[in-house]
Amino acid sequence: MHMPDIHAARRARLQEQTAALGADAALITSLVNVRYLTGLASSNAALLLPAAGADGARAGADGDAVLATDSRYAPAAERDCPDLELVIDRFAEPALAALAAARGLAVLGFEEHEMTVERHQALAGRSLTLVPLGRLVEGLRMVKDAGEIALLARACQITSESFEAAVGCIRPGVTERELATALEREMIDRGAEGLAFETIVASGPNGDTPHHAPAGRSFEPGDLITIDCGARYAGYHADMTRTVAIGEPAAWQREIYDLVAAAQRAGLAAVIVGAEVAAVDAASRDLISAAGHGAHFGHGVGHGVGLEIHEAPMIGYGRTGRLAAGVPVTVEPGIYLPGAGGVRIEDTLVVRAGTGAIPGELLTTVTRELLVL
């Protein structure tokens, strides 16, 4: 399918859902959602999408969508979104609100999780009725098409190869920041357009902090080092964590590593079509809790990845919903011992109706055995 056709098909699904809400149109203001629906990546854009069958819709089912952006992105919009009506205006959102009112699209669905109160008040003063759209676009984004999965797989391949290259520079005296920089350089050299997120390198006692920012601490013999990294490729975000040891690990280090590895295997095995997200979380968490480390594992077992590094579905103990085929997720249990250190192991995989120890399609490929350097 040609890219404009893919974006048109995505918009058509949203037009049906917008009509079902009783809105005349959807005003999409989340930049990542605008990108998903149009192909335009920008720092200032909005999309007005009449509902299926709306009175204000003009001839041609999708000639109705209006993309607003500013002059900086006009050439890209003209090139990448040839099938959309374009409005070039620095104030994209008010421009589309005025257009909606002029076209009789009086009931406007808006993205309340993204819009500030100030912006909402500015729109509400335009004789429009604003109704919450909910996370409809995020719901559409969960199941990825083959093209999206190919881009995500490439991001994960770059990440895996970069990790394998950078791990060679780990030795006593190297700092957390130096390793993070080496890893980031490898990712860019291998074709990443940027980082999926700020690289995490947590060594020794710093490993007790799940999102430790790499600093000037030098690696020492006896350290466990947790490395959480990801490349971004064509907008898609990879996510992988490995924990390595400098020198032979102590008994307590080997014990928590083996426990996290077992919990991660159980989580990977639980990622099947139709699985409740809470059940995937429990598959990993229950092993860690049973070993007495429940208090040392505070975050969810995983999350969706795609055009954002954290997106639906969230895999946690309080979460609801089921996994569908074609949804990429992470599985990343950890144990964090205050003042001592920690272990996390994470992979990105796609939910598939497969069989075997890992029914899903693993996109990150680095060994999950403990690397002793």
C-alpha positions as CSV (number, residue, x, y, z in Angstrom):
1,M,0.0,0.0,0.0
2,H,1.3,3.5,-0.9
3,M,2.0,5.6,2.2
4,P,-0.8,8.2,1.4
5,D,-3.2,5.3,1.1
6,I,-2.1,3.9,4.5
7,H,-2.6,7.3,6.1
8,A,-6.0,7.7,4.4
9,A,-7.1,4.3,5.7
10,R,-6.1,5.3,9.2
11,R,-8.1,8.5,8.9
12,A,-11.1,6.6,7.6
13,R,-11.1,4.4,10.8
14,L,-11.0,7.5,13.0
15,Q,-13.8,9.2,10.9
16,E,-16.0,6.2,11.7
17,Q,-15.2,6.4,15.5
18,T,-15.7,10.1,15.5
19,A,-19.2,9.7,14.0
20,A,-20.0,7.0,16.6
21,L,-19.2,9.6,19.3
22,G,-21.7,12.0,17.8
23,A,-19.1,14.6,17.0
24,D,-19.1,16.4,13.6
25,A,-15.3,16.3,13.4
26,A,-12.1,15.4,15.3
27,L,-9.5,18.0,16.0
28,I,-6.2,16.1,16.4
29,T,-3.6,18.2,18.2
30,S,-1.1,15.5,19.5
31,L,1.8,15.9,17.2
32,V,2.5,12.2,17.2
33,N,-1.1,11.5,16.3
34,V,-1.0,14.0,13.5
35,R,2.1,12.2,12.2
36,Y,0.4,8.8,12.4
37,L,-2.7,10.1,10.4
38,T,-0.9,12.2,7.8
39,G,2.8,11.3,7.7
40,L,3.9,14.9,8.6
41,A,6.5,15.0,11.4
42,S,6.6,18.5,12.8
43,S,6.7,20.6,16.0
44,N,3.6,22.6,15.1
45,A,0.6,21.0,13.4
46,A,-3.0,20.0,13.8
47,L,-5.5,18.0,11.8
48,L,-9.3,18.7,11.3
49,L,-11.0,15.5,10.3
50,P,-14.8,15.6,9.6
51,A,-16.7,12.5,10.9
52,A,-17.9,10.0,8.5
53,G,-21.1,11.4,7.0
54,A,-20.8,14.8,8.7
55,D,-22.9,17.6,7.1
56,G,-19.9,19.9,6.8
57,A,-17.9,17.3,4.9
58,R,-17.4,18.2,1.3
59,A,-17.4,15.8,-1.7
60,G,-14.9,13.0,-1.7
61,A,-14.6,11.0,1.5
62,D,-11.1,12.1,2.4
63,G,-10.8,15.4,0.6
64,D,-12.3,16.6,3.8
65,A,-9.2,16.3,6.1
66,V,-7.5,19.7,6.6
67,L,-3.9,19.8,7.8
68,A,-2.6,23.0,9.4
69,T,1.1,23.7,10.0
70,D,3.4,26.7,9.7
71,S,5.7,27.9,7.0
72,R,8.6,25.9,8.3
73,Y,6.9,22.6,7.4
74,A,4.9,23.8,4.3
75,P,7.3,22.2,1.8
76,A,7.3,18.9,3.7
77,A,3.5,18.9,4.0
78,E,3.1,19.6,0.3
79,R,5.4,16.8,-0.6
80,D,4.3,14.2,2.0
81,C,0.6,14.9,2.2
82,P,-0.5,15.6,-1.4
83,D,-4.1,14.4,-0.7
84,L,-4.8,16.8,2.1
85,E,-6.1,20.3,2.1
86,L,-3.4,22.5,3.7
87,V,-3.7,25.6,5.8
88,I,-0.4,27.3,6.5
89,D,-0.8,29.3,9.7
90,R,1.5,29.7,12.7
91,F,-1.5,29.3,14.9
92,A,-2.6,25.9,13.6
93,E,-5.2,25.1,16.2
94,P,-7.3,28.3,16.2
95,A,-7.1,28.4,12.4
96,L,-8.7,24.9,12.2
97,A,-11.3,25.8,14.9
98,A,-12.3,28.9,12.8
99,L,-12.5,26.7,9.7
100,A,-14.6,24.1,11.5
101,A,-17.1,26.8,12.7
102,A,-17.3,28.2,9.1
103,R,-18.0,24.8,7.7
104,G,-20.8,24.0,10.2
105,L,-18.7,21.4,12.1
106,A,-20.1,22.6,15.4
107,V,-19.4,19.6,17.6
108,L,-15.7,19.1,17.8
109,G,-14.0,16.1,19.4
110,F,-10.7,17.1,21.1
111,E,-7.8,15.3,22.6
112,E,-8.3,16.1,26.3
113,H,-5.2,14.2,27.4
114,E,-3.0,16.5,25.3
115,M,-4.8,19.9,25.4
116,T,-4.0,22.4,28.1
117,V,-6.8,24.3,29.9
118,E,-5.6,27.5,28.4
119,R,-5.9,26.2,24.8
120,H,-9.2,24.6,25.5
121,Q,-10.6,28.0,26.8
122,A,-9.4,29.6,23.6
123,L,-11.3,27.1,21.5
124,A,-14.4,27.1,23.7
125,G,-14.9,30.8,23.0
126,R,-15.6,30.1,19.3
127,S,-19.3,28.9,19.5
128,L,-18.0,25.3,19.2
129,T,-19.2,22.4,21.4
130,L,-16.1,20.5,22.5
131,V,-16.5,16.8,23.4
132,P,-13.7,14.6,24.6
133,L,-12.4,12.3,21.9
134,G,-10.5,10.1,24.4
135,R,-7.4,8.2,23.3
136,L,-9.0,7.0,20.0
137,V,-5.9,7.5,17.9
138,E,-3.7,5.9,20.5
139,G,-6.1,2.9,20.3
140,L,-5.6,2.8,16.5
141,R,-1.9,3.0,16.9
142,M,-1.6,-0.1,19.1
143,V,-1.7,-2.7,16.3
144,K,1.1,-2.0,13.9
145,D,1.0,-2.7,10.2
146,A,3.8,-4.6,8.4
147,G,5.6,-1.4,7.4
148,E,5.6,-0.1,10.9
149,I,7.0,-3.4,12.3
150,A,9.7,-3.4,9.7
151,L,10.8,0.1,10.8
152,L,10.7,-1.0,14.5
153,A,12.7,-4.1,13.7
154,R,15.3,-2.0,12.0
155,A,15.5,0.3,15.1
156,C,15.9,-2.8,17.3
157,Q,18.6,-4.3,15.0
158,I,20.6,-1.0,15.1
159,T,20.2,-1.1,18.9
160,S,21.3,-4.7,19.3
161,E,24.4,-4.3,17.0
162,S,25.4,-1.1,18.7
163,F,25.2,-2.7,22.1
164,E,27.4,-5.6,21.0
165,A,29.9,-3.1,19.6
166,A,30.0,-0.8,22.6
167,V,30.1,-3.5,25.2
168,G,33.8,-4.1,24.2
169,C,34.8,-0.8,25.8
170,I,33.5,-1.7,29.2
171,R,36.4,-2.1,31.7
172,P,37.4,-0.6,35.1
173,G,38.0,3.1,34.9
174,V,35.6,3.8,32.1
175,T,32.7,6.1,33.2
176,E,29.0,5.6,32.8
177,R,28.9,8.7,30.6
178,E,31.7,7.5,28.4
179,L,29.9,4.2,27.8
180,A,26.6,6.0,27.1
181,T,28.4,8.3,24.6
182,A,30.1,5.3,22.9
183,L,26.8,3.5,22.6
184,E,25.0,6.6,21.2
185,R,27.8,7.1,18.6
186,E,27.5,3.5,17.5
187,M,23.7,3.9,17.0
188,I,24.1,7.0,14.9
189,D,26.9,5.5,12.9
190,R,24.6,2.5,12.1
191,G,21.8,4.7,10.7
192,A,19.7,5.7,13.7
193,E,18.0,9.1,13.1
194,G,18.5,9.8,16.9
195,L,18.0,8.2,20.3
196,A,14.7,6.6,21.3
197,F,15.3,8.1,24.8
198,E,18.2,9.2,27.0
199,T,20.6,6.2,27.4
200,I,20.6,4.8,30.9
201,V,23.9,3.4,32.3
202,A,23.7,2.5,36.0
203,S,26.8,0.9,37.6
204,G,27.4,-0.6,41.0
205,P,25.2,1.1,43.7
206,N,23.7,3.4,41.0
207,G,21.9,0.3,39.7
208,D,19.4,0.7,42.6
209,T,17.8,3.6,40.5
210,P,15.8,2.2,37.5
211,H,16.2,5.5,35.5
212,H,19.7,6.6,36.7
213,A,21.2,9.3,34.5
214,P,24.8,8.3,33.5
215,A,27.3,10.4,35.3
216,G,31.0,10.5,36.2
217,R,31.2,7.3,38.2
218,S,34.0,5.0,37.0
219,F,33.3,1.2,36.6
220,E,35.0,-0.9,39.2
221,P,35.6,-4.7,39.4
222,G,32.6,-6.3,41.1
223,D,30.1,-3.9,39.5
224,L,26.9,-4.9,37.8
225,I,26.1,-2.4,35.1
226,T,22.6,-1.9,33.8
227,I,22.4,-0.5,30.2
228,D,19.0,0.6,28.9
229,C,19.2,2.0,25.3
230,G,17.3,2.3,22.1
231,A,17.7,3.8,18.6
232,R,15.0,5.7,16.8
233,Y,14.5,4.9,13.1
234,A,12.0,6.7,10.9
235,G,10.1,7.7,14.0
236,Y,10.0,4.3,15.6
237,H,11.5,3.6,19.0
238,A,13.5,0.6,20.1
239,D,13.9,-0.4,23.7
240,M,16.4,-2.9,25.2
241,T,18.1,-3.4,28.6
242,R,20.9,-5.7,29.5
243,T,22.8,-6.0,32.8
244,V,26.5,-7.0,32.6
245,A,29.2,-7.8,35.2
246,I,32.8,-6.6,35.5
247,G,34.6,-9.6,36.9
248,E,33.0,-12.7,38.5
249,P,29.8,-11.7,40.2
250,A,29.2,-12.2,43.9
251,A,26.6,-14.8,44.9
252,W,23.9,-12.2,45.7
253,Q,24.5,-10.6,42.2
254,R,24.2,-14.0,40.4
255,E,21.1,-14.8,42.5
256,I,19.2,-11.6,41.5
257,Y,20.4,-11.8,37.9
258,D,19.1,-15.4,37.6
259,L,15.8,-14.4,39.3
260,V,15.2,-11.4,36.9
261,A,16.2,-13.6,33.9
262,A,13.6,-16.3,35.0
263,A,11.0,-13.6,35.5
264,Q,11.7,-12.1,32.1
265,R,11.4,-15.5,30.4
266,A,8.1,-16.0,32.1
267,G,6.9,-12.6,30.9
268,L,8.1,-13.3,27.4
269,A,6.2,-16.6,27.4
270,A,3.0,-14.9,28.6
271,V,3.0,-12.4,25.7
272,I,0.4,-14.3,23.6
273,V,-2.6,-13.2,21.5
274,G,-5.5,-12.5,23.9
275,A,-3.4,-12.3,27.0
276,E,-4.6,-9.9,29.7
277,V,-1.9,-7.3,30.3
278,A,-2.3,-7.8,34.1
279,A,-1.6,-11.5,33.5
280,V,1.7,-10.7,31.7
281,D,2.7,-8.4,34.5
282,A,1.8,-11.2,37.1
283,A,3.8,-13.8,35.2
284,S,7.0,-11.9,35.9
285,R,6.1,-10.2,39.1
286,D,4.9,-13.3,41.0
287,L,8.3,-15.0,40.6
288,I,10.1,-11.9,42.0
289,S,7.6,-11.5,44.8
290,A,7.8,-15.2,45.7
291,A,11.6,-14.9,46.1
292,G,11.0,-12.0,48.6
293,H,11.9,-9.1,46.3
294,G,8.4,-7.8,45.6
295,A,9.3,-4.5,47.3
296,H,12.4,-4.2,45.0
297,F,10.4,-4.2,41.8
298,G,8.2,-1.1,41.7
299,H,7.5,-0.4,38.0
300,G,5.3,-2.2,35.4
301,V,6.6,-5.2,33.4
302,G,6.4,-3.5,30.1
303,H,4.7,-1.1,27.6
304,G,3.9,-0.7,24.0
305,V,6.5,1.0,21.7
306,G,6.1,2.7,18.3
307,L,6.1,6.4,17.4
308,E,6.5,7.0,21.1
309,I,8.9,5.1,23.5
310,H,6.0,4.5,26.0
311,E,2.6,4.0,24.4
312,A,-0.4,1.8,24.7
313,P,-0.7,-0.9,26.0
314,M,0.8,-0.4,29.4
315,I,1.6,-3.7,31.0
316,G,1.2,-3.4,34.8
317,Y,-0.7,-4.9,37.7
318,G,-3.4,-2.2,37.7
319,R,-3.9,-2.2,33.9
320,T,-6.7,-3.6,31.9
321,G,-7.0,-4.8,28.3
322,R,-5.8,-7.7,26.1
323,L,-2.9,-8.1,23.8
324,A,-3.7,-8.4,20.1
325,A,-1.5,-9.8,17.2
326,G,0.8,-7.2,15.8
327,V,1.2,-5.1,18.9
328,P,4.9,-4.5,19.8
329,V,5.6,-4.5,23.6
330,T,8.5,-4.6,26.0
331,V,9.0,-7.1,28.8
332,E,11.4,-5.6,31.4
333,P,11.3,-6.9,35.0
334,G,14.0,-5.7,37.4
335,I,15.2,-6.0,41.0
336,Y,16.7,-2.9,42.6
337,L,18.5,-3.3,46.0
338,P,18.8,0.1,47.8
339,G,22.5,1.1,48.1
340,A,23.7,-2.1,46.6
341,G,22.8,-2.3,42.9
342,G,20.2,-3.8,40.5
343,V,19.4,-5.9,37.5
344,R,17.0,-5.3,34.6
345,I,16.6,-7.3,31.4
346,E,14.4,-6.0,28.6
347,D,13.4,-7.0,25.1
348,T,11.1,-5.6,22.5
349,L,8.8,-8.2,20.8
350,V,5.7,-8.3,18.7
351,V,2.6,-10.2,19.9
352,R,2.2,-13.2,17.5
353,A,0.1,-16.4,17.6
354,G,3.3,-18.4,17.8
355,T,4.3,-21.5,19.8
356,G,7.3,-22.4,21.8
357,A,9.1,-20.7,24.8
358,I,8.6,-17.2,23.2
359,P,5.4,-17.1,21.1
360,G,6.0,-13.5,20.1
361,E,8.5,-12.2,17.5
362,L,11.7,-11.0,19.3
363,L,13.1,-7.8,17.7
364,T,16.0,-7.3,20.1
365,T,18.5,-10.1,19.7
366,V,21.4,-9.6,22.2
367,T,22.0,-12.7,24.4
368,R,20.2,-12.6,27.7
369,E,22.9,-14.7,29.4
370,L,24.9,-12.7,32.0
371,L,27.9,-11.2,30.2
372,V,31.0,-11.3,32.5
373,L,33.5,-8.8,31.2
